[in-house]
Amino acid sequence: MSSTEPAVYSGWQTERSGFMGNLSGLGFALVAAASAIALIPIYTRSWSSAFIALPLAALLLALAYGRVLGLTADEWIVLAVRHQIAVATSKNLFFSGLFAPRRADDDTQPMDLPGTLARMRLLEAPDGLGGEIAIMHNPVEGTYTAVCQVSYPGLALIDTDKQNARVRGWSAFLRSQCKEDGAVVRIGVHQRSLPDDGGALRSWAERHTSPEAPDAAVQVLSELMAGAGPAATVRETYLSVTLSASRARLAIKGAGGGQIGAAAVLVREISAMHSSLSSAGLHVVAWLAPRAMAQVIRTAYDPEAHLTLNARNTAAEDPQWGGAARGVSPELAGPAATETGWGIYRHDGAWTVTYQVRGFPRSDVYATFLQPLLRPRSNARRSLSFVYEPIGPGKARAELAREKTKRQVARDVRAKTGRAESEDERREAMTANAQDVARASGHGVLRFTALVAVTVTDRGELETACAELEADASAANLEIRRAWGAQGAAFAVSALPLGQGLPDRRVGI
């Protein structure tokens, strides 16, 4: 390829998992029941019973294999039952604030988060440069996550050579994490696109306007900010790194053990990443301190607080400032109240709908193909999260070999039964083979998932904002699906940079 030609990307594989092949446990039970019922007329030699058994068996097979919006009937049943149980027991509701639990020993209030984030604990650790870094500890999974804010020059307006070099730098960073039994088990990229009223800009201009400035110049500047400020869009980008305590147990023990040792190992891991991130064109603005981490969480649940906190943070840069420090106190990070609906998530004064990316483009695309998803909107904010799981060379070899074997067996069965092979199946087999060749050449293998959310503060604008997001996803050649029955858990992945959202690999037999 010429160095002046933009690189193209393709070959994303959908993960196939299940209890038996692509069937879940309930789906396998439905198929087994259908088979048993279909044999009843033969064993009983009662052909009249076939008029009941065969339609019933066909119904069970339809429930197991039939798909609606990408999910089988048994999966819809599980989602519906789980949601109705949560509604009946009021577990879809969360109240904090005055109702938040307090510690018995010192009567302080810890960080109180809803749903799957309730288990998270915010720890503090020295960053090695005289400051503090926030670490989110998940005691159930045994993981520790640090988050940094990053900036980047962008890809759309640079020349092709630099664009390709930055993408190669990012891929090299991800490949460097694909180590055998590596301590880092999850890497998350989170970006928010939200409207800005220009309050921080006005505050900065007021503090930097000279008293001797001409009145005409001050008036022109004020008019420019009044017009451009509300039309501006702010983008925030965060990178999260998650360490597994079980994988790094020896290193943690050597660093002192426990949470202190785990924090020290995580700080060491993220310090070693700086050069790789710089090669990808990413500048680490700062690893989030406890108050900064709390602000990121708070503004996700309460979008209205974003403008106020930004203005206060800008004012806090003034040496004469006597108000609150930058950020938010960790005990105030969580929402006051949330409600999880079937297809919507309500939190404080906002409503959010989260979508899962179910299919990436099948054709070759450029590195900027995701740009439409974060297109500025004046009536809504958007959040996009990518979560990667690096796979070690040994496990990657076994996974890809299993994938190739499954696809080859399926092709052989179709050939023996005289069924024609579709073009999609042929391409999937070619992609699986190409991935194995790339792995053998030294490339890394990753599992990943992506979710995108749209948030509004006016309930009447929600469906319009959802329609706009679906149209932009279609323009990016993405297949997205609303996270029906799981909006609360999906919000924790799509709207927060806490490294959540990638389930354990379930390998089919």
C-alpha positions as CSV (number, residue, x, y, z in Angstrom):
1,M,0.0,0.0,0.0
2,S,1.3,3.5,-0.8
3,S,2.0,5.7,2.2
4,T,-0.4,8.3,0.7
5,E,-3.4,6.0,0.7
6,P,-5.6,5.9,3.8
7,A,-5.6,2.5,5.6
8,V,-8.9,0.6,5.7
9,Y,-10.2,-1.8,8.4
10,S,-12.5,-4.7,8.5
11,G,-12.8,-8.3,9.8
12,W,-14.6,-7.8,13.1
13,Q,-15.9,-11.1,14.3
14,T,-19.1,-11.6,16.3
15,E,-18.5,-13.7,19.4
16,R,-20.4,-17.0,19.3
17,S,-21.1,-18.4,22.7
18,G,-23.7,-20.6,24.3
19,F,-24.3,-23.7,26.4
20,M,-24.5,-25.9,23.3
21,G,-23.3,-24.4,20.0
22,N,-25.1,-21.1,19.8
23,L,-27.9,-22.2,22.2
24,S,-28.3,-20.9,25.7
25,G,-29.1,-23.3,28.5
26,L,-32.8,-22.6,28.3
27,G,-32.6,-22.8,24.5
28,F,-31.0,-26.3,24.7
29,A,-33.7,-27.4,27.1
30,L,-36.4,-26.2,24.7
31,V,-34.8,-28.1,21.8
32,A,-34.5,-31.3,24.0
33,A,-38.1,-30.9,25.1
34,A,-39.2,-30.4,21.4
35,S,-37.4,-33.6,20.4
36,A,-38.9,-35.6,23.2
37,I,-42.4,-34.4,22.4
38,A,-42.0,-35.1,18.7
39,L,-41.2,-38.7,19.4
40,I,-44.2,-39.3,21.6
41,P,-46.6,-40.2,18.7
42,I,-44.0,-42.8,17.4
43,Y,-43.6,-44.5,20.8
44,T,-47.3,-44.4,21.7
45,R,-48.3,-45.4,18.1
46,S,-51.1,-42.9,18.4
47,W,-51.2,-40.8,15.3
48,S,-54.0,-38.7,16.7
49,S,-51.5,-37.4,19.3
50,A,-49.3,-36.1,16.5
51,F,-51.8,-33.3,15.9
52,I,-50.9,-32.0,19.4
53,A,-47.3,-33.1,19.8
54,L,-45.9,-31.8,16.5
55,P,-47.3,-28.3,16.7
56,L,-46.1,-28.1,20.3
57,A,-42.6,-29.3,19.3
58,A,-42.6,-26.7,16.4
59,L,-43.5,-24.0,18.9
60,L,-40.7,-24.9,21.2
61,L,-38.2,-25.0,18.3
62,A,-39.4,-21.5,17.3
63,L,-38.8,-20.3,20.8
64,A,-35.3,-21.7,20.8
65,Y,-34.2,-20.6,17.3
66,G,-36.5,-17.8,16.3
67,R,-35.0,-14.3,16.7
68,V,-36.6,-10.9,17.1
69,L,-34.4,-7.8,17.1
70,G,-31.3,-10.1,17.4
71,L,-32.5,-12.1,20.5
72,T,-34.2,-15.5,20.7
73,A,-37.6,-15.9,22.3
74,D,-36.1,-17.6,25.4
75,E,-33.7,-14.6,25.9
76,W,-36.7,-12.2,25.7
77,I,-38.4,-14.3,28.3
78,V,-35.5,-14.2,30.7
79,L,-35.2,-10.4,30.2
80,A,-38.9,-9.9,30.8
81,V,-39.1,-12.1,33.9
82,R,-36.0,-10.5,35.4
83,H,-37.4,-7.0,34.8
84,Q,-40.8,-7.8,36.2
85,I,-39.3,-9.3,39.3
86,A,-37.2,-6.1,39.8
87,V,-40.2,-3.9,39.3
88,A,-42.3,-6.1,41.7
89,T,-39.6,-5.9,44.4
90,S,-38.8,-2.2,43.7
91,K,-35.2,-3.1,42.8
92,N,-35.5,-1.0,39.7
93,L,-35.6,2.1,42.0
94,F,-32.7,3.7,43.8
95,F,-32.7,6.5,46.4
96,S,-29.7,8.1,47.8
97,G,-29.2,11.6,49.3
98,L,-31.0,11.6,52.6
99,F,-31.5,7.8,52.4
100,A,-27.8,7.0,51.8
101,P,-26.2,4.7,54.3
102,R,-23.6,6.1,56.6
103,R,-20.6,4.5,58.3
104,A,-21.2,3.5,61.9
105,D,-17.7,4.3,63.2
106,D,-17.4,8.0,62.0
107,D,-20.9,8.7,60.6
108,T,-19.5,9.6,57.2
109,Q,-21.3,8.8,53.9
110,P,-19.4,6.6,51.4
111,M,-19.9,6.9,47.7
112,D,-23.3,5.5,47.0
113,L,-24.0,4.2,43.4
114,P,-27.0,2.3,42.1
115,G,-27.3,-1.1,40.4
116,T,-24.2,-3.0,39.4
117,L,-22.0,-0.1,40.6
118,A,-23.1,-0.4,44.2
119,R,-20.1,-2.8,44.9
120,M,-17.6,-0.2,43.7
121,R,-15.3,1.5,46.2
122,L,-13.2,4.6,45.6
123,L,-9.7,4.3,46.9
124,E,-6.8,6.8,47.0
125,A,-3.2,6.1,46.1
126,P,-0.1,8.2,45.5
127,D,0.7,8.7,41.8
128,G,4.4,8.9,42.4
129,L,4.5,12.6,41.5
130,G,3.3,14.0,44.8
131,G,-0.4,13.8,44.0
132,E,-3.2,11.4,44.5
133,I,-4.9,9.1,42.0
134,A,-8.4,7.6,42.3
135,I,-8.8,3.9,42.0
136,M,-12.1,2.2,41.6
137,H,-12.0,-1.2,43.4
138,N,-14.5,-3.9,42.6
139,P,-14.2,-6.4,45.5
140,V,-16.5,-9.0,43.8
141,E,-14.4,-9.3,40.6
142,G,-11.2,-8.5,42.4
143,T,-10.3,-5.6,40.0
144,Y,-8.8,-2.2,40.4
145,T,-9.4,0.6,37.8
146,A,-7.7,3.9,37.2
147,V,-9.0,6.5,34.7
148,C,-7.2,9.3,32.9
149,Q,-8.4,12.1,30.8
150,V,-6.7,12.3,27.4
151,S,-6.6,14.7,24.5
152,Y,-5.7,14.1,20.9
153,P,-5.3,16.2,17.8
154,G,-8.0,14.3,15.8
155,L,-7.8,12.3,12.6
156,A,-10.2,14.0,10.2
157,L,-8.1,17.1,9.3
158,I,-4.6,15.7,9.3
159,D,-2.7,14.2,6.3
160,T,-3.0,10.5,5.5
161,D,0.5,9.6,6.7
162,K,0.0,11.0,10.2
163,Q,-3.5,9.5,10.3
164,N,-2.1,6.0,9.5
165,A,0.7,6.4,12.0
166,R,-1.6,7.3,14.9
167,V,-3.9,4.4,14.2
168,R,-0.8,2.1,14.0
169,G,0.4,3.6,17.3
170,W,-3.0,2.8,19.0
171,S,-3.0,-0.7,17.6
172,A,0.6,-1.2,18.9
173,F,-0.5,0.0,22.3
174,L,-3.3,-2.6,22.4
175,R,-1.0,-5.3,21.0
176,S,1.5,-4.6,23.8
177,Q,-1.2,-5.5,26.4
178,C,-1.8,-8.9,24.8
179,K,0.6,-10.7,27.1
180,E,0.4,-14.1,28.6
181,D,-1.2,-13.8,32.0
182,G,-0.9,-10.0,31.8
183,A,-2.1,-8.1,34.8
184,V,-4.2,-5.6,32.7
185,V,-7.5,-7.4,31.9
186,R,-9.5,-4.5,30.5
187,I,-8.9,-1.3,28.7
188,G,-11.8,1.2,28.2
189,V,-12.2,4.2,25.9
190,H,-15.0,6.6,26.7
191,Q,-16.0,9.8,24.9
192,R,-18.7,12.2,25.7
193,S,-20.2,14.8,23.4
194,L,-22.3,17.4,25.1
195,P,-23.6,20.9,24.6
196,D,-21.9,23.8,26.2
197,D,-23.4,27.2,27.2
198,G,-20.0,28.9,27.2
199,G,-20.1,29.7,30.9
200,A,-16.5,28.6,31.5
201,L,-15.4,30.6,28.5
202,R,-17.1,33.7,29.8
203,S,-15.6,33.3,33.2
204,W,-12.2,33.0,31.7
205,A,-12.7,36.0,29.5
206,E,-13.9,38.2,32.4
207,R,-10.8,37.3,34.5
208,H,-8.4,38.0,31.6
209,T,-10.0,41.2,30.2
210,S,-7.8,44.2,30.9
211,P,-9.5,47.2,32.6
212,E,-7.9,49.4,30.0
213,A,-9.4,47.5,27.0
214,P,-11.5,49.6,24.6
215,D,-15.2,49.4,25.2
216,A,-15.8,48.5,21.6
217,A,-13.5,45.5,21.8
218,V,-15.1,44.3,25.0
219,Q,-18.6,44.6,23.4
220,V,-17.5,42.7,20.3
221,L,-16.0,40.0,22.4
222,S,-19.1,39.7,24.5
223,E,-21.3,39.4,21.4
224,L,-19.1,36.7,20.0
225,M,-19.2,34.6,23.2
226,A,-23.0,35.1,23.5
227,G,-23.5,33.7,20.0
228,A,-20.8,31.1,19.8
229,G,-20.8,29.8,23.4
230,P,-24.2,28.1,23.4
231,A,-23.6,26.6,20.0
232,A,-20.3,25.0,21.1
233,T,-19.9,21.3,21.9
234,V,-17.6,19.9,24.5
235,R,-15.9,16.5,24.0
236,E,-14.4,14.7,26.9
237,T,-12.3,11.5,26.4
238,Y,-11.2,9.1,29.1
239,L,-9.1,6.0,29.1
240,S,-9.6,3.4,31.8
241,V,-7.1,0.6,32.8
242,T,-8.3,-2.3,34.9
243,L,-5.9,-4.6,36.8
244,S,-6.8,-8.1,38.0
245,A,-5.8,-8.9,41.5
246,S,-5.7,-12.6,40.8
247,R,-3.4,-12.3,37.8
248,A,-1.1,-9.8,39.5
249,R,-1.1,-11.6,42.9
250,L,2.7,-12.1,43.0
251,A,3.4,-8.5,42.0
252,I,0.9,-7.3,44.6
253,K,2.4,-9.4,47.3
254,G,5.8,-8.0,46.4
255,A,4.5,-4.4,46.6
256,G,3.1,-4.9,50.2
257,G,-0.1,-6.9,49.6
258,G,-3.7,-6.0,49.9
259,Q,-5.2,-2.9,48.4
260,I,-2.0,-0.8,48.9
261,G,0.0,-3.3,47.0
262,A,-2.6,-3.6,44.2
263,A,-2.7,0.2,43.9
264,A,1.1,0.4,43.7
265,V,1.1,-2.2,40.9
266,L,-1.6,-0.5,39.0
267,V,0.2,2.9,39.2
268,R,3.3,1.1,37.9
269,E,1.4,-0.3,35.0
270,I,-0.1,3.0,33.9
271,S,3.2,4.8,34.2
272,A,4.7,2.3,31.7
273,M,1.9,3.1,29.2
274,H,2.8,6.8,28.7
275,S,5.3,6.3,25.9
276,S,3.0,4.0,24.0
277,L,0.1,6.4,24.3
278,S,2.2,9.2,23.1
279,S,3.1,7.2,20.0
280,A,-0.6,6.9,19.3
281,G,-1.0,10.7,19.4
282,L,-2.7,10.6,22.8
283,H,-1.8,13.1,25.5
284,V,-2.6,12.2,29.1
285,V,-4.0,15.3,30.6
286,A,-4.2,13.8,34.1
287,W,-4.9,10.6,35.9
288,L,-8.1,11.5,37.8
289,A,-7.8,12.3,41.4
290,P,-10.7,11.4,43.8
291,R,-12.6,14.6,43.4
292,A,-12.1,14.6,39.6
293,M,-13.4,11.0,39.4
294,A,-16.4,11.9,41.5
295,Q,-17.1,14.8,39.1
296,V,-17.1,12.5,36.1
297,I,-19.5,10.2,37.8
298,R,-21.7,13.0,39.1
299,T,-22.0,14.8,35.7
300,A,-23.0,11.5,34.0
301,Y,-26.0,11.1,36.4
302,D,-26.8,14.8,36.6
303,P,-26.0,16.5,33.2
304,E,-27.3,19.9,34.5
305,A,-24.4,19.9,37.0
306,H,-21.8,19.9,34.3
307,L,-22.1,23.6,33.4
308,T,-22.1,24.7,37.0
309,L,-19.1,22.6,37.9
310,N,-17.1,23.7,34.9
311,A,-17.7,27.3,35.8
312,R,-16.7,26.7,39.4
313,N,-13.6,24.8,38.3
314,T,-12.6,27.7,36.0
315,A,-13.1,30.1,38.9
316,A,-11.0,27.9,41.2
317,E,-8.0,28.6,39.0
318,D,-7.9,32.1,40.3
319,P,-5.5,32.4,43.2
320,Q,-7.9,34.6,45.1
321,W,-10.7,32.0,44.9
322,G,-12.2,31.2,48.3
323,G,-14.9,28.8,47.3
324,A,-15.0,25.0,47.0
325,A,-12.1,23.1,45.5
326,R,-12.2,21.7,42.0
327,G,-14.3,18.6,41.4
328,V,-16.9,17.0,43.6
329,S,-16.7,15.3,47.0
330,P,-16.8,11.5,46.5
331,E,-19.8,11.0,48.8
332,L,-21.8,13.3,46.4
333,A,-20.8,11.5,43.3
334,G,-23.8,9.3,42.9
335,P,-27.3,10.2,41.9
336,A,-30.1,11.3,44.2
337,A,-32.5,8.8,42.6
338,T,-32.8,6.5,39.5
339,E,-35.5,4.4,37.9
340,T,-34.8,1.6,35.5
341,G,-37.5,1.1,32.9
342,W,-37.9,-1.5,30.2
343,G,-36.3,0.7,27.5
344,I,-35.3,3.8,29.4
345,Y,-33.2,4.9,32.4
346,R,-34.2,7.9,34.4
347,H,-31.5,9.5,36.7
348,D,-32.0,12.7,38.6
349,G,-33.3,15.2,36.0
350,A,-32.4,13.3,32.9
351,W,-33.4,10.4,30.8
352,T,-31.0,8.0,29.0
353,V,-31.4,5.3,26.4
354,T,-28.4,3.0,25.8
355,Y,-27.8,1.0,22.6
356,Q,-25.4,-1.9,22.1
357,V,-23.4,-2.1,18.9
358,R,-24.4,-5.5,17.6
359,G,-22.6,-5.4,14.3
360,F,-19.6,-3.6,12.9
361,P,-19.2,-2.8,9.2
362,R,-18.7,-5.8,7.0
363,S,-17.1,-3.8,4.2
364,D,-13.8,-1.9,4.5
365,V,-14.0,1.4,6.3
366,Y,-11.6,4.2,7.2
367,A,-10.4,5.1,10.6
368,T,-12.9,7.9,10.9
369,F,-16.0,5.8,10.3
370,L,-17.3,6.3,13.9
371,Q,-17.4,10.1,13.5
372,P,-21.2,10.4,12.9
373,L,-21.9,8.8,16.3
374,L,-20.5,11.8,18.2
375,R,-21.9,14.5,15.9
376,P,-22.8,17.6,17.9
377,R,-26.4,17.9,18.9
378,S,-27.9,20.9,20.7
379,N,-30.7,19.0,22.4
380,A,-28.8,15.9,23.7
381,R,-25.5,14.6,24.9
382,R,-24.0,11.4,23.7
383,S,-21.6,8.9,25.2
384,L,-19.7,6.2,23.5
385,S,-17.7,3.4,25.3
386,F,-15.4,0.8,23.9
387,V,-14.2,-1.9,26.3
388,Y,-11.3,-4.1,25.2
389,E,-10.0,-7.4,26.8
390,P,-6.5,-8.3,25.7
391,I,-6.0,-12.0,25.1
392,G,-2.7,-13.7,25.7
393,P,-0.9,-15.6,22.8
394,G,-1.7,-19.0,24.2
395,K,-5.4,-18.4,24.8
396,A,-5.7,-16.5,21.5
397,R,-4.3,-19.5,19.6
398,A,-6.8,-21.9,21.2
399,E,-9.7,-19.5,20.7
400,L,-9.0,-18.9,17.0
401,A,-8.3,-22.6,16.4
402,R,-11.7,-23.4,18.0
403,E,-13.4,-20.8,15.9
404,K,-11.8,-22.2,12.7
405,T,-12.8,-25.7,13.6
406,K,-16.4,-24.8,14.3
407,R,-16.8,-23.0,11.0
408,Q,-15.1,-25.8,9.1
409,V,-17.3,-28.4,10.6
410,A,-20.4,-26.3,9.8
411,R,-19.2,-26.0,6.2
412,D,-18.6,-29.8,5.9
413,V,-22.1,-30.5,7.3
414,R,-23.7,-28.2,4.8
415,A,-21.7,-29.7,1.9
416,K,-22.8,-33.3,2.9
417,T,-26.4,-32.3,3.1
418,G,-26.3,-30.6,-0.2
419,R,-26.9,-27.1,1.1
420,A,-25.3,-24.2,-0.7
421,E,-22.8,-22.0,1.2
422,S,-23.8,-18.4,1.5
423,E,-21.4,-15.6,0.8
424,D,-21.6,-14.4,4.4
425,E,-20.6,-17.8,5.7
426,R,-17.7,-18.0,3.2
427,R,-16.5,-14.5,4.2
428,E,-16.7,-15.4,7.9
429,A,-14.5,-18.5,7.3
430,M,-12.0,-16.4,5.4
431,T,-11.9,-13.8,8.1
432,A,-11.3,-16.5,10.8
433,N,-8.4,-17.9,8.8
434,A,-7.0,-14.4,8.2
435,Q,-7.1,-13.6,11.9
436,D,-5.2,-16.8,12.7
437,V,-2.6,-15.9,10.1
438,A,-2.2,-12.4,11.6
439,R,-1.9,-13.9,15.1
440,A,0.8,-16.2,14.0
441,S,2.6,-13.2,12.5
442,G,2.7,-11.5,15.9
443,H,-0.5,-9.5,16.0
444,G,-2.6,-9.3,19.2
445,V,-6.2,-10.6,19.6
446,L,-8.8,-8.7,21.7
447,R,-12.4,-9.2,22.7
448,F,-14.3,-5.9,22.8
449,T,-17.8,-4.5,23.0
450,A,-19.2,-1.0,22.3
451,L,-22.2,0.8,23.7
452,V,-23.6,4.2,22.9
453,A,-26.0,6.3,24.9
454,V,-28.1,9.4,24.3
455,T,-29.2,11.6,27.3
456,V,-31.7,14.4,27.4
457,T,-33.1,16.7,30.1
458,D,-36.4,17.1,28.4
459,R,-38.4,13.9,28.2
460,G,-40.3,15.1,25.1
461,E,-37.1,15.2,23.1
462,L,-35.9,11.7,23.9
463,E,-37.5,9.8,21.0
464,T,-36.2,12.5,18.5
465,A,-32.7,12.2,20.0
466,C,-32.9,8.4,19.7
467,A,-34.0,8.6,16.1
468,E,-31.1,10.9,15.3
469,L,-28.7,8.5,17.0
470,E,-30.1,5.5,15.0
471,A,-29.7,7.5,11.8
472,D,-26.1,8.4,12.6
473,A,-25.3,4.8,13.5
474,S,-26.7,3.7,10.1
475,A,-24.5,6.3,8.4
476,A,-21.5,4.7,10.2
477,N,-22.6,1.3,8.9
478,L,-23.2,0.1,12.5
479,E,-26.0,-2.2,13.6
480,I,-27.2,-1.1,17.0
481,R,-29.9,-2.5,19.3
482,R,-31.6,-0.9,22.3
483,A,-30.6,-2.6,25.5
484,W,-34.2,-3.7,26.3
485,G,-34.6,-4.8,29.9
486,A,-31.0,-3.9,30.9
487,Q,-30.9,-0.1,30.7
488,G,-29.5,0.4,34.2
489,A,-26.6,-2.0,33.7
490,A,-26.0,-0.6,30.2
491,F,-25.9,3.0,31.5
492,A,-23.0,2.0,33.8
493,V,-21.0,0.9,30.8
494,S,-22.0,3.5,28.2
495,A,-22.1,6.7,30.3
496,L,-19.3,6.0,32.8
497,P,-15.6,5.4,32.1
498,L,-15.2,2.7,34.8
499,G,-14.1,-0.2,32.7
500,Q,-17.3,-2.2,33.1
501,G,-19.3,-4.2,30.5
502,L,-17.4,-7.1,29.1
503,P,-18.8,-10.4,30.4
504,D,-16.7,-13.6,30.8
505,R,-16.2,-15.6,27.7
506,R,-18.8,-18.4,27.5
507,V,-17.5,-21.1,25.1
508,G,-20.0,-23.3,23.4
509,I,-19.4,-27.1,23.2
